[in-house]
Amino acid sequence: MLSNVVVIVGSAICLIPNDKALMFGRFVYGLGGGGMSVFVPKFISETSPTEYAGAYGNMTSVSLVFGLLLAALVGLPAPTGDLASLQQQDAFMIHGYYRIVLAVPILLSVV
């Protein structure tokens, strides 16, 4: 639960429109995500029945990889390319889409 709070705080810091705040927020968010990837498998291995511990531990790894894939897919619509092509794209995609991508972990952590 504490890791969820750290992820929420880190993601909220990322929403501040400042480069240094974004870097610091991503660092804090990384601490929370790393904590989850360490604490959750340990908790599962200690609380699950012995005959299911391996399967539950594997599902944790699969879930982490699926979460990384989901994060990559959410970021796909973000604008890339040279400056000329970026100027022709929608202003929201350039200036506001990153906030949606960085706010998704807040929703997932609250749930």
N, C-alpha and C positions, 0 to 999 in steps of 0.2 A: 504494500500500500504506500509505503514511503517512496518507493521508486516511481509510482504513478504521480505523486505530488511533485517530485523532482522533474519529471517529464512535462507536467503541466506548467510549472514555473519556467522551465527552459523554453518551451514553445511560446509562452506568453512574452518572454523577453525577445524572442525572435521577431515578434510582430511590431516591435518598435522600429520605425524607419531610420535606422542608423547602422552603418557598417560594423562598428565596434560592438554594438548591442547584438547584432545578428551573430557575430562570431562568438561572443560570450554565451548567448542563448543556445547556440548549437553545441557548445562545450558542455553546458549544464544538461541539455537534452541528451547528449551522449553519455553522460554519467548515469542518468536515470535509465536509459535503454540498456547500458552495459550492466547495471545493477539487476535489471529484470532478467537478463540473459544468464546471470550467475545465480541469483537467489531462487528463481522459480524452479529450475531443474533440481536444485538441492532440496527445496521444500517438497517437491513431488517425490523424490527418492526416499525421503525420510518418512513421509506420511502415507504413501501408497502401499498396498499389500505386496509382499515380496514377489509373488508370481506375476504381477502386472507392472512392476517398477520399470523394467526394460522397455516395455511398450509405451508406457506413459512418458518416459524420458525421450524416446524417439519421436513421439508426437510433439514434444516441446521443440525439438530441433526442426522438425518439419514446419511447425507454426512460425518459428523465427524466420526461416527461409521464405515462407509464403508472405510474411509481413514485409520483408525486404523487397520481394517482387511487387507487392501491392504499392509500396512507396515509389518504386521506379515507374510503375504504370501511371500513378497519379501525376508524376512529374513530366510525363511525355508531352502533354499539350503546351508546356512552357515554351515561350519563344526562344529560338536560337538562330544563329546565322550572322551575317554581316549587318552593318548599321543600315544600309539601304533597305534591306528586306525587313528589318525591325521597324523602320519608320512607316512602312505600309501596313503593318499589322494593327489590330485593334488596340487602343490605348489601355484597356483593362488587362489584356493579356500581357502587356509589357509591365505595367505598374502595379497591378493588383493580384495577379494570379499566384504569385509566390506567397502571399498572405494566406490564401486558401490552403495551399500545400502545407504550410507550416502550422496551420490551425487544426488540421485533421488529427494529429496526435492528442490534442486537448480533448476532442470529442471521444476518441477511443479510450483515453485514460479515465475519463469520467465514467464511461460505461463500465 
